[in-house]
Amino acid sequence: MPREFQRGHKAKISDLTAGTDLYVGVQITAPGLTFDISCFGLDADERLSDDRYFVFFNQPKSPEESIQLLGPQAGDTESFRVTLDRIPSQIHKLSFTATVDGAGQMSQIGPGYLRIVAGGEEVARYAFSGAEFTTERAVMLGDIYLKDVWRFAAVGQGFDGGLDALLKNFGGEVAEEEAPAAPPAPAQPQAGGATPGFAPPAFGAPPAPAPHQPQPAAQGFAPPPGATPPPAPAPAPSVHAPSVHAAPTIVGPLAPPGGGHVPPPAPAPAPYGQPQQPYGHGPAPTAPMPPGYGHQPPAPQAPPGYGQPAPPPGYGQQPPFGQVPGQQAYGVPQGAPQGGAGVASALQQFKETPTGQRWTQQNKKLIRVDLGMGGQPVLARQGSMVLYQGKVDFSYKGAGFAGRIVGNATGQEMQLMRCTGQGQVFLAENSTHVHPIELQGDAICVSAENVLAFDESLQYEVRRIEGHGIPGGALFTMQFQGTGTIVVKTHGTPVVLPVTPTTFADCNAVVAWSAAAQVVVSSQVRMRRNAYPGDTGESVNLQFRGAPGNFIVVQPYEV
């Protein structure tokens, strides 16, 4: 359960989470307005003494990548990854801000929030609305600051002058005019991101926001492509706001019982647009993410690996039809070393992908679950564990007598084991592709054959598919519902299609579909395949019907 903060409330990060790898999400919206959301890395005097620590849409990460801009995801207008134990000693505060891009003021915004997610769970939330502001065009939303230990403060302090006022408040300088356009610089290699396994169909996805308009940049920042840096203006007067951290720490009250599972962004070209909606989700939620996880802007390619200049695993590139916030796309990192000698160099590209999240995709066919993150045991297919670290217990998960009867009668029996303890478990089966899907109170239908693992918090049951002309008069599938993650396995890379009145699929190739879709067995079904001379082998089909927004997932393989 996250702690609910009000303006002025503060708390130690260690009281919120034991982790140091944080996801910071901001939701702020207003009709007809767009916003620029940034992070200022400030020194002990709360000044922007090093402009490389101004992280915004045109400079998406700090030099050592302790602060990274991830892009919109999981209902957040913008998101960041902050790795506290990698922040250099000269940076004492991270100030997260929002400014109106163009005309408008903060009094026009609707309900929004700044939240912190750690280990796949939302641990802190500061909610705000336009009622707290008047004519301000910029606002400091919250700070993560160092005062003997790292702490969080809900700020909510506005500025009438927009981004210019923020830069001056933090000691930055604003370029007053732009230089003439210069010939474009040679193209730089872009950071590679693995192609998502399967994403939701384009229907029903919200329109991508308009590209960012050029903003005044702090002196010394890289200019937009196609322009040369402007001449240095005379130093602008500094407007320094009083420190909001002088008062004693006030711990925010605990939220009422509830909360939800969030999880983990993934690289994508700038400008930051709206990512595809994780399939199985309706409109972007305003509560916990994940996952999964928006797109990270391009970055120069460099040798890969955690803590090296190449883009490290971000939050949320859980490529399949459900993202876990704060997690990078799976796959072998691009830009792996082409030369060098020794075992370390040869195996560098296959290093484990740590993100501090509960579910972490290691590659297309292997996934890791951290049992110490979500606080819930995991149910996995028996025999799917390939490696584990830490103190982990595996026990048989029986379905009970009634469950075995139902499973045997419907073909939807799952042979499961229960994973508990403190540690990490790596799961895979028969080299099939794995796709984690985060559910946030919604439901999805998946054949038991295609289930690899899932959080024990999810509810599941056998669901009947009506039909005629086949033994028993019906087919069956499993329906999963609740808050948590389910890992689906497929033979090859599947495809997601929207449901239309004329959508038919082979029942042996269908992997999953939205629970709201109506499914019936096609009238062409026969008692068995090859029941008569000239049979095509395509007699058992499912017909899908449903309102726009429903989908099916089909693999290039028949069971």
N, C-alpha and C positions, 0 to 999 in steps of 0.2 A: 504494500500500500504506500503510495507516495505521500510525503508530507506536503500539506498545503501551506504556502507562504503568502503573506500579505506584505505590502510595501513597508520596508524597513526591517523585516524579519531576517535573521541570519542564523547560520548553523555551520558546524564543522562538517566538512565533506566526510570525514571518518565516521561521523554519527549517522550519515545517510547511507554509506556504502564502504566496504573494505577495498573496493577496486580503485584503480587509478586511471582506467581507460573509460572515458565518459562520452556519452552522446548528448549534445545539447540541441534541442529542437525549439524553434520559434514559430508560432502561428499568429499571423496578424493579417487581417483582410479588411477591405472597405470597398463598397461599390464604386467602380470606375477608377480606383487608385492602385498603383503598384508601389512596392517598397523595396528598398535596398537594406539588407541585413548584414551587419559587419561585426567583426571582433577586433578590438584594439588591445594589443599586448603592451602594457605600460610598465615603467620602471618603478623604483621605490618612491619616487616623487610624483607618481601618477602622471608621468609624461610619456609621450610617444617618442622616446629618444632613438629608437631604431625603427625606421618606417617599414622594414621587412616584416614586422610583426603587426602590421595593419592587414588583416585577412578579410578580403572582400571579393566581389565577383571578378575583378581583374587581377587579383593576386590571391589565388585560392589556397595557399598554404604557407606556413612559416619555413625558414631554411631547414630546420631539422625535422619538420613535419610533425611537431608536437601539437600544432593547431591546423586543422584542415577543414575547408569548406566542402560539404558533401552534396548540397543541392536540396531541392524539395523532395520529401518522401514521407510516407506513413502519416499523411494529414498535416505535416509541418510545412509552412511556407519556405523555411530555410533550415538547414541543420549543419552542425559542426561535429567534428571529432576532436576531443581534447585528451592528450595523454600526459597526465600531470608529472609523472616521473621522468619525462623527457623535456620538460620546459626548462630553458636555461636559467641560471641563477639570477641574471639581471632582470628577468621578467617577474614582477610581483603581483600583477593583476591582469585579468582578462575581462574587458568590459564588452558585453554584448548589446548592440544598439540597432535601432531601426529608424530609417528616414524615409520620408515620402519622396518618391521619384516623380517630380513635376509638381503641379498645383495640388493643393489639398492640405488638410491638417489632421492631427491625431484625434480630434474630437469626433471624426467621422468613422473611426474604426469600430468594428463589432467586438464581441467577446473574443479574447485571444489569450495566449499563455506563453511562458518560457518554461521549459521542463528539462530535467536531467534524467538520463537513463543510464543505468550501469548494470552489467551482467544480465541484460535482457529484461530488466524490470525498471519501471519508472520510480525514482526515489524522491524526486522533488518537483513541485509545480508552483509557479507564480502566475496567477490568473489576473488579467487586467481587461479594461474596456475603455471605450472612448469617453465615458463619463468621468474618468480620472484626469482628462486633459481638456484644453481649450484650443488655443491657436498654435500649439507647438507643431513643428514639422519634423522633429527628431526626438528620440527618447532613448535614454539609457535604461534597458530593461532589467538587467541583472549582472552581477559581478561574481567571478571566481577569483579570490584573492588570497595572498599569502600573509598570514599574521601568526607567526610561529608554526602554524599548520595551515593547510589549504582550507578555505571556507567558502560558503556561498551566501550571497546577499541579494534579496529582491529590492531593486532600486526604484524604478518607475519615475525617473527624473527627466523632464522634457526641456527642449530648447526650441525657440521660435525660429532660429536661423537655419535649421536643417543641417546638412552634412558640413557646411562651412563652420557653423558654430561648434559642432562636435570636434572637428579638427583643431580649431583654435583652443577649445577647452583642454585638449590633450597635448597642446604644444606643437601641433603640426602646422604646416604652411600650405596655403591654398594657391595653386597656379591660377593667375587671373586671365590669361589668354593662351590660346593654342598656337603652336608653330605651324607653318605650312606642311602639307602632307609630304612625306618622303617616300622614296621607292620602298616597296615592301621588303622586309628582311627575309633572308632565306628561311624556308619552312623548317621548323623544328620537328623532330619526331614526337609523335603523340603517345601518351601513355596507353598501353594496350589494356583492354578490358575484355574478359571472356564474354562471348555472345550469350545472353540469357538462355537458359534451357527452354523454358516456355513462359511467355508473358500473356496477359489477357488480350483478347481481341480488341480492336480499335474502337468498337462501338461503345458508347456510354462513357468513354474517357473524357475527363474535363479538358477544355481547350488549354493549350500551352500559353503561359503568360507572355505578354509582349516582351521583346528583348529589352535589356537594360539600356537606358539612355546614358550617354557619357556623364560622369559625375566629376566634380572638382577633385583632383587627386592631391594627396600630400606630397610635398616637395621630395623628390628623389625616387618616387614610384615609377615603375615602368609605364610608359604611355600606351594608349590603345594601339593595336596594329595599324600600321599605315601612317603614323604620326611620330614626329620627333619630340623629345622632351621640351617643354616650354622653358624660356629663360627664367632664371631664379628671380622672383620678385623680392621686394624689400620685405624684411620680416614683418609679419602681421602681428598686431597686438594680441597677446594671449589672454584668454578669458578662462580663468581656472576656477572651477566650482569647488566648494568645500567638500572635503572627503566625507563620503557617506558611511565610512567605517570607523569613525572616531568613537561612536557610542558603543556601549558594551554589547556583546553578542546576545541576541534574543532568539531562542530556538523556536522555529515555527511549529504550530500545533500539529498533531497527527491528523491525517485525513480520516474520515469515517470509514468503517469496514467496506471493503470492495477492492477496487483497483483491477488491473488487468495485465495480461501478459503482453509485453512489448517485444520487441526484439527489435539492428541492427539496420550503402550508398554505393552507390557504385559509380565508377567513372563514366562520364559521358561528356561530349563536347559542350563547351560554353557557347552561347549563354545558357544559363541554367533554365531548363524548361520543365514542364510538368512530366514526371515519369509515368510510364504505363502503370495503371492501377493493378496491384497484385490480384491475380484472378482468384475468384472466390469471394472478393470484397465488393461491396456496393460503393456508395460515395465515400470519399476519403474520410476516415474517422477523425474525430477530434480528440480521441483518447489514445492510449499507448500504441506505439508503433509496432518497429519494426517494424527490422528487417528491415522488412525488411526493408530498406533500407534505402530513391532518388539517385542522382547521378553526380559523380565527382567530375570536376572540370579537367581538361587535358593538362598534362604536365610533361616536361621533358623526360625522355626515356633514360634510364640509368640502370646499373646493376640492381637486381631485385633483392628482396629480403627484408625482413622486419628490421626497422631502424636504419635502413640505407636509403639513399636518395630516391629510388624508384617508389612509385605510389604504393604505400603499405596497404594492407587490408583495410578497407573502409567499412562503415556500418551499412549493412543492408544490401549488399549486392547478393541477395539470395535470389538468384535469377528466376526460379520457377514461378508458379502462379501463387506465390505468397512470399513476401520478403520478411526477413528477420532484420529489424533495424540494427544499423551499425555494423554491417558486414560486407566484405568485398566479394566480387564475383569469383567463382571458383575457376580452376584451370591453371595451367602452367603460366607463370608470369612471363610477359613478353619482355624483350630486352635482356634475356639471360646472358651471362658472360659467354662470349664466343671464343675466347682464348683462355690462357692460364693453364696451370698444371696442378695436379694433386687431387686427392679425393674430395676435399671441400669444394673446390671449384667445379668439379664434375657434377656434384650433387646439389649445388646451390639452388638450382631452379626447382628442386623437389622439396624444399624446406616446408615444414609445417606452417600453416597459416593461422597465427593466433590473432584474435580480435577482442578477447575479453567478453564475448557474447555466449549465451547458452548453447546455441546451435551454430556451428561454423562449417561451411562447405570447404573441404580441402582440395578436391578436384571433382570432376564430373561423376566419379563413382565412389567417393568416400566422404563421409561426413563425421564430424566430431560433436559430441554433446558434453557440456560441462555440468556435471551433476551438482556442483557447488553453487551454481548461479541461480537457477530458477526456483530452487527449494522444493521441487516436485520430482518424484521418481519418474523414470522413463520405461515404457514398455516397448520391447524390441522383438523382432522375429528371432526365434531360437536359432543359435548358430551364426548370427550376423555380426558378432563382435570379432574384430580382427586384431585389436590392440586396446589396452587400457593402461592408464597411469593413475597412481594414487590408491586410496583404500576404497575399493568398489566391491559391492556384493551383488551376486547374480542368483536369482531364485526363480523357481518355476512359477509361472502365472497360469493357473488353471481357469477354465471357463465354467467349471461346475458341471453337474450332471445335465441340467437343462440346457446349458450353453453348448455342451458337446452334442447333444441330440439335435439342437437347432443347427449347429455348424455342419454336422454330417448331412442333415437333410437338405440344406440349402447350398452346400459347397462354399460357405463363407466362414469356415472355421479358421482361426488364426492361432498358430502355435507360438506362444509368446513367453518371454522371460522378463523379469522385473529387475531393473538396474537401480541400485541405491548406493549412497555413500558420498564420499568426497573425492572427486577425481574426474578424469576425462575418459570417455569411451569412444572408440572409433568403430563405425558401423559400415558395412557394405555387404552385398550378396551377389554372387555370380557375375561380377563385373557389369551389373546393370547401372544405368544412370539414376542418380538420386536427386530429388527435388523437395526441399523443405517448404511447407506451406504454413503460413501463420493464420490461424483463425482468431477472430476477435468478436466472438459471440455469434458468428454466422455458421453455416453448415456446408458440407461438401460430401458428395457420394463417391466412394472409391471402392473398387473391387478388392476383396481381402487379399487376393493374389498380388496386388500392387502396393501393399502397405509394408514398409520396412520398420518404422518405429514411430512413436508418438508420445506426447506428454500424457501422464496418467490422469491429469486434470480434465482431459477431453472425454465427453460422453460418446458412446458408440453403440449401434444396434444394427441388426439385420433389417434391410428394407426390401419390400416385395415390389417387383415390376410386373404389372398385370400383362397377361397375354393369353392367347388361345392357340390351340393347335400344337402344343408341346407337352411333354409329360409333366404332370403337376399343374399345368396351366399358368406357370409363372417362372420368371427368373428372379435372381436376388443380388443384392449388393450391400455394402456396409455404408452407413451414414455416420459421419463424425461431426460433432457440434460442440461449441464452447469456446474457451479462451486457452490457447496453447498452440503447439506446432505439431504437425503430422508430416512425416517424410514419406514421399511416394517414390516408388522405383519404376522405371520404364526400360524397355528394350529399345535403345536408341533415343534420338531427340524427338520428342512428341510435337504435336501441333495443336493449337487452341483455335476452335472455330465458334462463331456465334450460332446460337440456336435459331433456326427458322422453321416454319411449318413444313418444309420439305427436307429437313435434315435427317438422314438415315446413316447409321454406322454399324459396322460388324461388331457384334457383342463380344467377340474374342479380341478385338483391337482397342475397344474403348477402355480408357484408364480411369477417368473421373468425369464428373459433370456437376454443375451447380445444383444444389438440393431443391431449388425452386422450380427447376425445369420438370415438365411432365414427360414421363417416359413410358412408352408402350411397346410391346413386341410387334414387329411388322407382320402384316397379314400374309406375307409370303413364306412364313416359317413352315417347316415340315417336321415330321417326327425325327428325322435324323438326316445328316448329310449323305449325299450320294444314294438317296433312297430310290432313285429312278434313273434310267439311262439318260445321259445328256445333262445331268445336274451340274450347275455352275460352281458349286461349293460356296455360294454366297447366299444361302437361303435363310440364315438366322440373322436378322437385322433388328436394330432398335430404332424406333422413330422418336425424335425429340421435339417437344413443343414447349413454348413458354414465351413470356413477355421479353421484350428487348432487354439485354443485359445478362441473359443466361448464356452458358457456354458448355462445350464438351471438350475433352482432351483425348486425343487419339495417338497411339504409338505406332511406329512403322513396323509392326510385328503382330502376329496372331498367336495367342496362347495355344 
